[in-house]
Amino acid sequence: MFSYNGEKHGLRKRINQKDYTRRLQEFFDHFLKGAPAPEWMEKGIPYLQREKEKEKYRVADEEPKYRD
């Protein structure tokens, strides 16, 4: 089950939308394509660490994709 702090029925925060999309991709990759289960699926994420978990992906999104 996915639960996001401060969100009700729909995801309004962009960081939560990206996190949800990434986790759905990993979920289907695991169950439909046989990819290894990601750590969050096997161990879960404690309530107090949810925001910190998303921050590591925010930094990756902010890096430039193309370098000169």
The first five atom37 places (N, CA, C, CB, O) and aatype in JSON, in Angstrom:
{
  "aatype": [12, 13, 15, 18, 2, 7, 6, 11, 8, 7, 10, 1, 11, 1, 9, 2, 5, 11, 3, 18, 16, 1, 1, 10, 5, 6, 13, 13, 3, 8, 13, 10, 11, 7, 0, 14, 0, 14, 6, 17, 12, 6, 11, 7, 9, 14, 18, 10, 5, 1, 6, 11, 6, 11, 6, 11, 18, 1, 19, 0, 3, 6, 6, 14, 11, 18, 1, 3],
  "atom_mask": [
    [1, 1, 1, 1, 1],
    [1, 1, 1, 1, 1],
    [1, 1, 1, 1, 1],
    [1, 1, 1, 1, 1],
    [1, 1, 1, 1, 1],
    [1, 1, 1, 0, 1],
    [1, 1, 1, 1, 1],
    [1, 1, 1, 1, 1],
    [1, 1, 1, 1, 1],
    [1, 1, 1, 0, 1],
    [1, 1, 1, 1, 1],
    [1, 1, 1, 1, 1],
    [1, 1, 1, 1, 1],
    [1, 1, 1, 1, 1],
    [1, 1, 1, 1, 1],
    [1, 1, 1, 1, 1],
    [1, 1, 1, 1, 1],
    [1, 1, 1, 1, 1],
    [1, 1, 1, 1, 1],
    [1, 1, 1, 1, 1],
    [1, 1, 1, 1, 1],
    [1, 1, 1, 1, 1],
    [1, 1, 1, 1, 1],
    [1, 1, 1, 1, 1],
    [1, 1, 1, 1, 1],
    [1, 1, 1, 1, 1],
    [1, 1, 1, 1, 1],
    [1, 1, 1, 1, 1],
    [1, 1, 1, 1, 1],
    [1, 1, 1, 1, 1],
    [1, 1, 1, 1, 1],
    [1, 1, 1, 1, 1],
    [1, 1, 1, 1, 1],
    [1, 1, 1, 0, 1],
    [1, 1, 1, 1, 1],
    [1, 1, 1, 1, 1],
    [1, 1, 1, 1, 1],
    [1, 1, 1, 1, 1],
    [1, 1, 1, 1, 1],
    [1, 1, 1, 1, 1],
    [1, 1, 1, 1, 1],
    [1, 1, 1, 1, 1],
    [1, 1, 1, 1, 1],
    [1, 1, 1, 0, 1],
    [1, 1, 1, 1, 1],
    [1, 1, 1, 1, 1],
    [1, 1, 1, 1, 1],
    [1, 1, 1, 1, 1],
    [1, 1, 1, 1, 1],
    [1, 1, 1, 1, 1],
    [1, 1, 1, 1, 1],
    [1, 1, 1, 1, 1],
    [1, 1, 1, 1, 1],
    [1, 1, 1, 1, 1],
    [1, 1, 1, 1, 1],
    [1, 1, 1, 1, 1],
    [1, 1, 1, 1, 1],
    [1, 1, 1, 1, 1],
    [1, 1, 1, 1, 1],
    [1, 1, 1, 1, 1],
    [1, 1, 1, 1, 1],
    [1, 1, 1, 1, 1],
    [1, 1, 1, 1, 1],
    [1, 1, 1, 1, 1],
    [1, 1, 1, 1, 1],
    [1, 1, 1, 1, 1],
    [1, 1, 1, 1, 1],
    [1, 1, 1, 1, 1]
  ],
  "atom_positions": [
    [[0.84, -1.17, 0.0], [0.0, 0.0, 0.0], [0.89, 1.24, 0.0], [-0.96, -0.01, 1.21], [1.88, 1.3, 0.72]],
    [[0.53, 2.21, -0.79], [1.25, 3.47, -0.84], [0.51, 4.5, 0.0], [1.42, 3.96, -2.31], [-0.71, 4.65, -0.12]],
    [[1.23, 5.2, 0.83], [0.66, 6.25, 1.67], [1.65, 7.4, 1.71], [0.32, 5.73, 3.11], [2.82, 7.21, 2.04]],
    [[1.19, 8.59, 1.37], [2.06, 9.75, 1.33], [1.62, 10.77, 2.37], [2.08, 10.37, -0.07], [0.44, 11.12, 2.45]],
    [[2.57, 11.24, 3.17], [2.28, 12.21, 4.22], [1.71, 13.49, 3.6], [3.56, 12.52, 5.04], [2.28, 14.03, 2.66]],
    [[0.6, 13.96, 4.14], [0.01, 15.21, 3.68], [-0.83, 15.1, 2.42], [0.0, 0.0, 0.0], [-1.37, 16.1, 1.94]],
    [[-0.95, 13.91, 1.86], [-1.75, 13.71, 0.65], [-3.0, 12.9, 1.0], [-0.92, 12.99, -0.47], [-2.96, 11.99, 1.82]],
    [[-4.1, 13.25, 0.36], [-5.34, 12.52, 0.63], [-5.57, 11.51, -0.48], [-6.54, 13.49, 0.75], [-4.8, 10.55, -0.6]],
    [[-6.59, 11.68, -1.28], [-6.92, 10.68, -2.3], [-6.09, 10.81, -3.57], [-8.37, 10.79, -2.66], [-5.84, 9.82, -4.25]],
    [[-5.66, 12.01, -3.88], [-4.85, 12.23, -5.08], [-3.5, 12.79, -4.7], [0.0, 0.0, 0.0], [-3.34, 13.39, -3.63]],
    [[-2.53, 12.59, -5.55], [-1.19, 13.1, -5.29], [-1.04, 14.46, -5.96], [-0.11, 12.11, -5.79], [-1.08, 14.55, -7.19]],
    [[-0.86, 15.51, -5.18], [-0.72, 16.86, -5.7], [0.74, 17.31, -5.79], [-1.5, 17.83, -4.84], [1.1, 18.09, -6.67]],
    [[1.57, 16.82, -4.88], [2.98, 17.23, -4.86], [3.74, 16.46, -5.93], [3.61, 16.99, -3.46], [3.64, 15.24, -6.05]],
    [[4.51, 17.21, -6.71], [5.24, 16.61, -7.84], [6.2, 15.51, -7.37], [6.03, 17.68, -8.59], [6.31, 14.47, -8.02]],
    [[6.89, 15.73, -6.25], [7.83, 14.74, -5.74], [7.11, 13.43, -5.41], [8.56, 15.27, -4.49], [7.67, 12.35, -5.62]],
    [[5.89, 13.51, -4.9], [5.12, 12.31, -4.6], [4.65, 11.61, -5.86], [3.93, 12.65, -3.71], [4.6, 10.38, -5.92]],
    [[4.29, 12.39, -6.87], [3.88, 11.81, -8.15], [5.03, 11.03, -8.78], [3.39, 12.9, -9.11], [4.83, 9.92, -9.29]],
    [[6.22, 11.62, -8.74], [7.39, 10.93, -9.3], [7.74, 9.68, -8.51], [8.6, 11.88, -9.34], [8.08, 8.64, -9.09]],
    [[7.65, 9.77, -7.19], [7.94, 8.62, -6.34], [6.96, 7.49, -6.62], [7.89, 9.02, -4.86], [7.37, 6.33, -6.75]],
    [[5.68, 7.81, -6.72], [4.65, 6.82, -7.0], [4.89, 6.14, -8.35], [3.25, 7.47, -6.98], [4.78, 4.92, -8.47]],
    [[5.22, 6.93, -9.36], [5.49, 6.39, -10.69], [6.69, 5.45, -10.67], [5.74, 7.52, -11.69], [6.65, 4.37, -11.27]],
    [[7.75, 5.86, -9.97], [8.95, 5.03, -9.89], [8.65, 3.71, -9.18], [10.08, 5.78, -9.15], [9.08, 2.65, -9.63]],
    [[7.91, 3.77, -8.1], [7.59, 2.54, -7.34], [6.67, 1.61, -8.13], [6.94, 2.9, -6.0], [6.83, 0.39, -8.06]],
    [[5.72, 2.17, -8.86], [4.86, 1.32, -9.7], [5.69, 0.61, -10.77], [3.75, 2.16, -10.36], [5.48, -0.57, -11.05]],
    [[6.63, 1.34, -11.37], [7.51, 0.74, -12.37], [8.3, -0.42, -11.77], [8.47, 1.79, -12.96], [8.39, -1.49, -12.36]],
    [[8.88, -0.19, -10.58], [9.65, -1.25, -9.92], [8.76, -2.43, -9.54], [10.34, -0.7, -8.67], [9.18, -3.58, -9.65]],
    [[7.53, -2.15, -9.11], [6.59, -3.2, -8.74], [6.28, -4.09, -9.95], [5.28, -2.59, -8.2], [6.37, -5.32, -9.86]],
    [[5.92, -3.48, -11.07], [5.59, -4.27, -12.25], [6.81, -4.94, -12.87], [4.92, -3.38, -13.29], [6.71, -6.05, -13.39]],
    [[7.95, -4.28, -12.8], [9.18, -4.93, -13.28], [9.45, -6.21, -12.48], [10.39, -3.97, -13.16], [9.86, -7.22, -13.04]],
    [[9.21, -6.15, -11.2], [9.44, -7.33, -10.34], [8.45, -8.44, -10.63], [9.37, -6.94, -8.87], [8.84, -9.58, -10.86]],
    [[7.16, -8.12, -10.63], [6.16, -9.17, -10.76], [5.88, -9.62, -12.19], [4.89, -8.71, -10.15], [5.45, -10.75, -12.39]],
    [[6.12, -8.78, -13.16], [5.84, -9.17, -14.54], [7.08, -9.53, -15.34], [5.11, -8.06, -15.23], [7.01, -10.36, -16.25]],
    [[8.21, -8.91, -15.01], [9.43, -9.15, -15.78], [10.47, -9.97, -15.03], [10.03, -7.85, -16.19], [11.5, -10.34, -15.6]],
    [[10.21, -10.25, -13.76], [11.14, -11.07, -12.99], [12.36, -10.33, -12.46], [0.0, 0.0, 0.0], [13.35, -10.95, -12.09]],
    [[12.29, -9.01, -12.43], [13.41, -8.22, -11.87], [13.48, -8.45, -10.36], [13.23, -6.69, -12.19], [12.47, -8.78, -9.75]],
    [[14.64, -8.29, -9.77], [14.74, -8.45, -8.32], [13.87, -7.43, -7.6], [16.2, -8.32, -7.86], [13.69, -6.3, -8.06]],
    [[13.32, -7.84, -6.47], [12.47, -6.95, -5.68], [13.32, -5.82, -5.09], [11.73, -7.73, -4.55], [14.39, -6.08, -4.53]],
    [[12.87, -4.58, -5.21], [13.61, -3.48, -4.62], [13.56, -3.56, -3.09], [13.06, -2.13, -5.11], [12.68, -4.21, -2.52]],
    [[14.49, -2.9, -2.45], [14.6, -2.97, -0.99], [13.32, -2.48, -0.3], [15.8, -2.15, -0.51], [12.91, -3.05, 0.71]],
    [[12.7, -1.42, -0.83], [11.5, -0.89, -0.19], [10.37, -1.92, -0.19], [11.05, 0.39, -0.89], [9.51, -1.91, 0.7]],
    [[10.36, -2.79, -1.18], [9.3, -3.79, -1.27], [9.53, -4.92, -0.27], [9.22, -4.36, -2.7], [8.57, -5.47, 0.28]],
    [[10.77, -5.25, -0.02], [11.08, -6.35, 0.89], [11.04, -5.92, 2.36], [12.44, -6.92, 0.57], [10.55, -6.65, 3.22]],
    [[11.56, -4.72, 2.64], [11.7, -4.29, 4.03], [10.71, -3.2, 4.44], [13.08, -3.8, 4.27], [10.47, -3.0, 5.63]],
    [[10.15, -2.51, 3.47], [9.28, -1.38, 3.79], [10.1, -0.14, 4.13], [0.0, 0.0, 0.0], [11.32, -0.19, 4.19]],
    [[9.4, 0.96, 4.35], [10.06, 2.22, 4.72], [9.38, 2.73, 5.98], [9.99, 3.28, 3.56], [8.17, 2.96, 5.97]],
    [[10.13, 2.92, 7.05], [9.53, 3.46, 8.27], [8.92, 4.85, 8.04], [10.58, 3.53, 9.39], [9.41, 5.62, 7.22]],
    [[7.87, 5.14, 8.77], [7.12, 6.39, 8.62], [8.03, 7.62, 8.66], [6.07, 6.5, 9.71], [7.9, 8.52, 7.83]],
    [[8.95, 7.65, 9.61], [9.8, 8.83, 9.79], [10.87, 8.97, 8.72], [10.45, 8.77, 11.13], [11.5, 10.02, 8.63]],
    [[11.08, 7.96, 7.91], [12.11, 8.02, 6.87], [11.54, 8.22, 5.47], [12.93, 6.76, 6.89], [12.29, 8.24, 4.5]],
    [[10.22, 8.35, 5.34], [9.61, 8.47, 4.01], [10.1, 9.67, 3.24], [8.11, 8.54, 4.14], [10.46, 9.55, 2.07]],
    [[10.12, 10.84, 3.87], [10.56, 12.04, 3.17], [12.03, 11.96, 2.78], [10.32, 13.28, 4.03], [12.42, 12.4, 1.7]],
    [[12.84, 11.4, 3.66], [14.27, 11.26, 3.37], [14.48, 10.31, 2.19], [15.03, 10.74, 4.62], [15.38, 10.53, 1.37]],
    [[13.68, 9.29, 2.09], [13.75, 8.33, 0.98], [13.51, 9.03, -0.36], [12.72, 7.2, 1.19], [14.19, 8.75, -1.34]],
    [[12.53, 9.94, -0.38], [12.21, 10.63, -1.63], [13.27, 11.67, -1.99], [10.85, 11.3, -1.52], [13.47, 11.95, -3.17]],
    [[13.94, 12.24, -1.01], [14.94, 13.28, -1.26], [16.08, 12.78, -2.14], [15.49, 13.79, 0.05], [16.6, 13.53, -2.96]],
    [[16.48, 11.53, -1.97], [17.6, 11.04, -2.79], [17.24, 10.99, -4.27], [18.03, 9.66, -2.31], [18.12, 11.06, -5.12]],
    [[15.95, 10.86, -4.59], [15.53, 10.88, -5.98], [15.32, 12.3, -6.48], [14.25, 10.07, -6.17], [15.44, 12.55, -7.68]],
    [[15.02, 13.22, -5.58], [14.88, 14.63, -5.97], [16.22, 15.15, -6.47], [14.37, 15.49, -4.79], [16.26, 15.86, -7.47]],
    [[17.3, 14.82, -5.81], [18.64, 15.26, -6.21], [18.97, 14.7, -7.59], [19.7, 14.81, -5.18], [19.54, 15.41, -8.42]],
    [[18.63, 13.45, -7.84], [18.9, 12.84, -9.14], [18.12, 13.54, -10.25], [18.56, 11.34, -9.12], [18.61, 13.67, -11.37]],
    [[16.9, 14.0, -9.95], [16.08, 14.69, -10.95], [16.63, 16.07, -11.28], [14.66, 14.81, -10.46], [16.45, 16.55, -12.4]],
    [[17.3, 16.71, -10.33], [17.78, 18.06, -10.53], [19.1, 18.13, -11.28], [17.93, 18.74, -9.21], [19.47, 19.2, -11.77]],
    [[19.82, 17.03, -11.38], [21.09, 17.02, -12.1], [20.82, 17.18, -13.6], [21.87, 15.72, -11.82], [19.86, 16.6, -14.11]],
    [[21.65, 17.94, -14.31], [21.44, 18.1, -15.75], [21.63, 16.76, -16.47], [22.41, 19.15, -16.32], [22.52, 15.98, -16.13]],
    [[20.78, 16.52, -17.44], [20.83, 15.26, -18.17], [21.89, 15.3, -19.27], [19.46, 14.94, -18.77], [22.45, 14.27, -19.64]],
    [[22.16, 16.51, -19.78], [23.13, 16.64, -20.86], [24.27, 17.53, -20.38], [22.47, 17.22, -22.15], [24.04, 18.57, -19.76]],
    [[25.47, 17.13, -20.67], [26.62, 17.94, -20.29], [27.41, 18.29, -21.53], [27.51, 17.2, -19.26], [27.54, 17.49, -22.45]],
    [[27.93, 19.49, -21.54], [28.74, 19.92, -22.68], [30.2, 19.57, -22.5], [28.61, 21.4, -22.9], [31.01, 19.87, -23.37]]
  ]
}
